[in-house]
Amino acid sequence: MAETEISFPSGAEIRAEIAESPNLRSRDLAHKLGLSEAQLVAAQVGHGAVRLQADLDLLFPQLTGLGEVMALTRNESCVIEKVGVYDNYHSGKHASMVLNDAIDMRMFPSHWITAFAVETAADNGVRRSIQVFDAAGDAVHKIHLRATSNLGHWDNLVAELRHAEQSDTLEVAPRQPTETPKGDPAKVDILRAEWAKMTDTHQFMRLTSKLKMNRLGAYRMVGAPMARALDVAAVNQMLERLAGSGVEIMFFVGNRGCIEIHGGAFETLKPMGPWQNILDPGFNVHLRLDHIAEVWAVNKPTQRGDAISVETFDKDGGLIFQIFGRKTEEADSRGAWNDLVASLPALRTEQELA
């Protein structure tokens, strides 16, 4: 029996769908059409989009010339947006970074597969963005120009980074599933002993890898005081208490290809339906509270004292975000943060609820 070929719409057909649904978000329209978001953008090549080289060492030096822009990183449940300049880029084979007061990012080059420069007509003029996608066509990172951006550099960037391939169709790989929680009860004593010896938070991933576990699997096994399960409602309580408190945090949001970080306090919190939103000048977060399935307060020992975090996971075990207390030369908010975390409600067991 012959295999049935999967037929995807042509670039022209996709553009017609875009025209018919001008108010539908790209992610939602892509889902409706059974496409990846990258394929939706690729369909606009020659009609407002130009495919670019996605090589970080070529892209990031060019980004600096745009001046002030908005950097956006997201996963299925959380979006972080920071306004600043792509300054102080450091290249790395396996991990690169941008590190400055406004934009703080870690990038994993193996996931930066396809990039586009996109121009979209809007009521208030042309919106310009650079959008980067992974092999499955999922968004890794986006850069949105602002009124204060250096538009004079835009054409130069597009010319310098223009890819030789400018097709309006794009082949993507199957999306890799989220890794389910992995633990090994036979190694729990080793996990606890090695955890207690950590001197840096970066040692945690090496430890779990060595024991053939992963982050959530280790949290479920190690027990208090190293990891304490919290009530899902603790997330909103935490955000409400942080808003306007002056307590400085490190807020991490990421996906396989990019992690974006906010360092500092925040003021404005505004719920909208299932979304909880931080809406500060230069810093926004949009969080789907209803996607949060597990919450953990985690304590990792370091040479500079305990690093205490709150970490949230979705129903598949995917990490949504992490928050740590922040210490700078000017201020140390870790004490206030640690007290806040200690006061958050624990997850009650079935026996306690009975």
Disulfide bonds with the S-S distance in Angstrom:
none
